[in-house]
Amino acid sequence: MQLINKALVQEQLDQYANEDLYLHMELTMGAYAAHNDSSKHPASNFIKNIPVQYSKGTIEGDTYYRVGLKINDGWVYTEGLTHWEENEEGRVLLAGHDAEGRLIVSLLLSRTLF
């Protein structure tokens, strides 16, 4: 993965607009580590292979980025992103890592199930 290049990510979001896609989102804020440190707030979410189509995708920010996807009846929103990659399977992966390199948040868009 590489640090987010806002222009390249926006280009990818524009290319995927109005396509039938699958969405994966994940967030963990200490949920896996709370048993070792009770001061950690154990929060997480996980969603995988949800069919989605968005009419507009935008990326904003300058160190920690946020991506919003305008869907029919609302928005899908992810914040805290730091890295990205596009792979051969036509998937765009955006991830946010903490200072120690641990995954905190992710957003994956794919044309196929994963």
ChimeraX commands (.cxc) that place a marker at each C-alpha (Angstrom):
marker #1 position 0.00,0.00,0.00 radius 0.5
marker #1 position 1.09,3.55,-0.59 radius 0.5
marker #1 position 0.22,6.85,1.01 radius 0.5
marker #1 position -2.95,8.32,-0.42 radius 0.5
marker #1 position -2.56,10.44,-3.52 radius 0.5
marker #1 position -5.79,12.41,-3.44 radius 0.5
marker #1 position -5.92,13.04,-7.21 radius 0.5
marker #1 position -5.37,9.36,-8.09 radius 0.5
marker #1 position -7.95,8.16,-5.58 radius 0.5
marker #1 position -10.48,10.70,-6.87 radius 0.5
marker #1 position -9.83,9.43,-10.39 radius 0.5
marker #1 position -10.60,5.87,-9.26 radius 0.5
marker #1 position -13.75,6.96,-7.43 radius 0.5
marker #1 position -14.91,8.74,-10.57 radius 0.5
marker #1 position -14.28,5.61,-12.68 radius 0.5
marker #1 position -16.33,3.41,-10.36 radius 0.5
marker #1 position -19.33,5.79,-10.17 radius 0.5
marker #1 position -22.64,4.37,-11.39 radius 0.5
marker #1 position -21.29,0.80,-11.49 radius 0.5
marker #1 position -22.65,-2.20,-9.61 radius 0.5
marker #1 position -20.03,-2.80,-6.93 radius 0.5
marker #1 position -19.45,-4.66,-3.69 radius 0.5
marker #1 position -18.52,-2.74,-0.57 radius 0.5
marker #1 position -16.40,-3.79,2.37 radius 0.5
marker #1 position -15.95,-1.54,5.40 radius 0.5
marker #1 position -14.17,-2.27,8.63 radius 0.5
marker #1 position -13.36,-0.27,11.75 radius 0.5
marker #1 position -11.55,-1.31,14.89 radius 0.5
marker #1 position -10.74,1.09,17.70 radius 0.5
marker #1 position -9.13,-1.26,20.18 radius 0.5
marker #1 position -11.77,-3.97,20.04 radius 0.5
marker #1 position -9.10,-6.65,19.68 radius 0.5
marker #1 position -6.83,-5.14,22.33 radius 0.5
marker #1 position -9.32,-4.10,25.01 radius 0.5
marker #1 position -8.78,-7.34,26.93 radius 0.5
marker #1 position -5.11,-6.27,27.45 radius 0.5
marker #1 position -5.85,-2.65,28.36 radius 0.5
marker #1 position -9.15,-1.75,29.97 radius 0.5
marker #1 position -8.63,1.93,29.07 radius 0.5
marker #1 position -9.19,1.09,25.39 radius 0.5
marker #1 position -12.68,1.73,24.15 radius 0.5
marker #1 position -13.70,-1.49,22.37 radius 0.5
marker #1 position -15.46,-0.40,19.18 radius 0.5
marker #1 position -15.58,-2.07,15.80 radius 0.5
marker #1 position -17.74,-2.72,12.76 radius 0.5
marker #1 position -17.49,-5.05,9.81 radius 0.5
marker #1 position -19.50,-5.17,6.61 radius 0.5
marker #1 position -18.59,-7.29,3.58 radius 0.5
marker #1 position -19.89,-7.84,0.02 radius 0.5
marker #1 position -22.76,-5.39,0.25 radius 0.5
marker #1 position -24.07,-4.49,-3.22 radius 0.5
marker #1 position -23.77,-0.75,-3.76 radius 0.5
marker #1 position -23.89,1.78,-6.55 radius 0.5
marker #1 position -22.95,5.40,-5.99 radius 0.5
marker #1 position -23.56,8.43,-8.16 radius 0.5
marker #1 position -20.77,10.54,-6.67 radius 0.5
marker #1 position -17.61,9.66,-4.79 radius 0.5
marker #1 position -15.37,12.26,-3.16 radius 0.5
marker #1 position -12.16,12.26,-1.16 radius 0.5
marker #1 position -11.24,15.11,1.18 radius 0.5
marker #1 position -8.53,15.81,3.72 radius 0.5
marker #1 position -4.79,16.23,3.77 radius 0.5
marker #1 position -3.29,13.82,6.31 radius 0.5
marker #1 position -6.22,11.68,7.37 radius 0.5
marker #1 position -8.59,11.42,4.44 radius 0.5
marker #1 position -12.32,10.83,4.27 radius 0.5
marker #1 position -14.28,9.29,1.42 radius 0.5
marker #1 position -17.99,9.82,0.87 radius 0.5
marker #1 position -20.10,7.83,-1.57 radius 0.5
marker #1 position -23.51,9.25,-2.53 radius 0.5
marker #1 position -25.93,6.34,-2.81 radius 0.5
marker #1 position -29.65,6.49,-3.72 radius 0.5
marker #1 position -31.01,7.24,-0.26 radius 0.5
marker #1 position -28.02,8.64,1.59 radius 0.5
marker #1 position -24.26,8.48,1.97 radius 0.5
marker #1 position -21.58,5.94,2.85 radius 0.5
marker #1 position -18.75,7.69,4.68 radius 0.5
marker #1 position -15.32,6.56,5.91 radius 0.5
marker #1 position -12.81,8.78,7.72 radius 0.5
marker #1 position -9.23,8.30,8.92 radius 0.5
marker #1 position -7.81,6.86,5.69 radius 0.5
marker #1 position -4.06,7.06,5.10 radius 0.5
marker #1 position -3.13,4.47,2.44 radius 0.5
marker #1 position -4.52,3.02,-0.78 radius 0.5
marker #1 position -3.96,0.61,-3.64 radius 0.5
marker #1 position -5.71,-0.62,-6.74 radius 0.5
marker #1 position -5.07,-4.23,-7.64 radius 0.5
marker #1 position -5.31,-6.38,-10.76 radius 0.5
marker #1 position -8.78,-7.65,-9.87 radius 0.5
marker #1 position -10.21,-4.15,-10.21 radius 0.5
marker #1 position -10.48,-3.50,-6.50 radius 0.5
marker #1 position -9.72,-0.22,-4.80 radius 0.5
marker #1 position -8.60,-0.58,-1.19 radius 0.5
marker #1 position -8.36,2.40,1.15 radius 0.5
marker #1 position -7.07,1.92,4.67 radius 0.5
marker #1 position -6.22,3.97,7.73 radius 0.5
marker #1 position -3.30,2.86,9.87 radius 0.5
marker #1 position -2.24,4.19,13.26 radius 0.5
marker #1 position 1.29,5.36,14.13 radius 0.5
marker #1 position 2.28,1.75,14.86 radius 0.5
marker #1 position 1.02,0.51,11.47 radius 0.5
marker #1 position -2.09,-1.22,12.78 radius 0.5
marker #1 position -5.24,-1.19,10.68 radius 0.5
marker #1 position -7.89,1.12,12.12 radius 0.5
marker #1 position -10.34,1.61,9.26 radius 0.5
marker #1 position -10.80,0.29,5.72 radius 0.5
marker #1 position -12.98,0.81,2.68 radius 0.5
marker #1 position -12.84,-1.59,-0.26 radius 0.5
marker #1 position -14.73,-1.29,-3.53 radius 0.5
marker #1 position -14.81,-4.22,-5.90 radius 0.5
marker #1 position -16.54,-5.22,-9.13 radius 0.5
marker #1 position -16.57,-8.84,-7.92 radius 0.5
marker #1 position -17.28,-10.61,-4.65 radius 0.5
marker #1 position -14.29,-10.95,-2.36 radius 0.5
marker link #1:1,2 radius 0.2
marker link #1:2,3 radius 0.2
marker link #1:3,4 radius 0.2
marker link #1:4,5 radius 0.2
marker link #1:5,6 radius 0.2
marker link #1:6,7 radius 0.2
marker link #1:7,8 radius 0.2
marker link #1:8,9 radius 0.2
marker link #1:9,10 radius 0.2
marker link #1:10,11 radius 0.2
marker link #1:11,12 radius 0.2
marker link #1:12,13 radius 0.2
marker link #1:13,14 radius 0.2
marker link #1:14,15 radius 0.2
marker link #1:15,16 radius 0.2
marker link #1:16,17 radius 0.2
marker link #1:17,18 radius 0.2
marker link #1:18,19 radius 0.2
marker link #1:19,20 radius 0.2
marker link #1:20,21 radius 0.2
marker link #1:21,22 radius 0.2
marker link #1:22,23 radius 0.2
marker link #1:23,24 radius 0.2
marker link #1:24,25 radius 0.2
marker link #1:25,26 radius 0.2
marker link #1:26,27 radius 0.2
marker link #1:27,28 radius 0.2
marker link #1:28,29 radius 0.2
marker link #1:29,30 radius 0.2
marker link #1:30,31 radius 0.2
marker link #1:31,32 radius 0.2
marker link #1:32,33 radius 0.2
marker link #1:33,34 radius 0.2
marker link #1:34,35 radius 0.2
marker link #1:35,36 radius 0.2
marker link #1:36,37 radius 0.2
marker link #1:37,38 radius 0.2
marker link #1:38,39 radius 0.2
marker link #1:39,40 radius 0.2
marker link #1:40,41 radius 0.2
marker link #1:41,42 radius 0.2
marker link #1:42,43 radius 0.2
marker link #1:43,44 radius 0.2
marker link #1:44,45 radius 0.2
marker link #1:45,46 radius 0.2
marker link #1:46,47 radius 0.2
marker link #1:47,48 radius 0.2
marker link #1:48,49 radius 0.2
marker link #1:49,50 radius 0.2
marker link #1:50,51 radius 0.2
marker link #1:51,52 radius 0.2
marker link #1:52,53 radius 0.2
marker link #1:53,54 radius 0.2
marker link #1:54,55 radius 0.2
marker link #1:55,56 radius 0.2
marker link #1:56,57 radius 0.2
marker link #1:57,58 radius 0.2
marker link #1:58,59 radius 0.2
marker link #1:59,60 radius 0.2
marker link #1:60,61 radius 0.2
marker link #1:61,62 radius 0.2
marker link #1:62,63 radius 0.2
marker link #1:63,64 radius 0.2
marker link #1:64,65 radius 0.2
marker link #1:65,66 radius 0.2
marker link #1:66,67 radius 0.2
marker link #1:67,68 radius 0.2
marker link #1:68,69 radius 0.2
marker link #1:69,70 radius 0.2
marker link #1:70,71 radius 0.2
marker link #1:71,72 radius 0.2
marker link #1:72,73 radius 0.2
marker link #1:73,74 radius 0.2
marker link #1:74,75 radius 0.2
marker link #1:75,76 radius 0.2
marker link #1:76,77 radius 0.2
marker link #1:77,78 radius 0.2
marker link #1:78,79 radius 0.2
marker link #1:79,80 radius 0.2
marker link #1:80,81 radius 0.2
marker link #1:81,82 radius 0.2
marker link #1:82,83 radius 0.2
marker link #1:83,84 radius 0.2
marker link #1:84,85 radius 0.2
marker link #1:85,86 radius 0.2
marker link #1:86,87 radius 0.2
marker link #1:87,88 radius 0.2
marker link #1:88,89 radius 0.2
marker link #1:89,90 radius 0.2
marker link #1:90,91 radius 0.2
marker link #1:91,92 radius 0.2
marker link #1:92,93 radius 0.2
marker link #1:93,94 radius 0.2
marker link #1:94,95 radius 0.2
marker link #1:95,96 radius 0.2
marker link #1:96,97 radius 0.2
marker link #1:97,98 radius 0.2
marker link #1:98,99 radius 0.2
marker link #1:99,100 radius 0.2
marker link #1:100,101 radius 0.2
marker link #1:101,102 radius 0.2
marker link #1:102,103 radius 0.2
marker link #1:103,104 radius 0.2
marker link #1:104,105 radius 0.2
marker link #1:105,106 radius 0.2
marker link #1:106,107 radius 0.2
marker link #1:107,108 radius 0.2
marker link #1:108,109 radius 0.2
marker link #1:109,110 radius 0.2
marker link #1:110,111 radius 0.2
marker link #1:111,112 radius 0.2
marker link #1:112,113 radius 0.2
marker link #1:113,114 radius 0.2
view
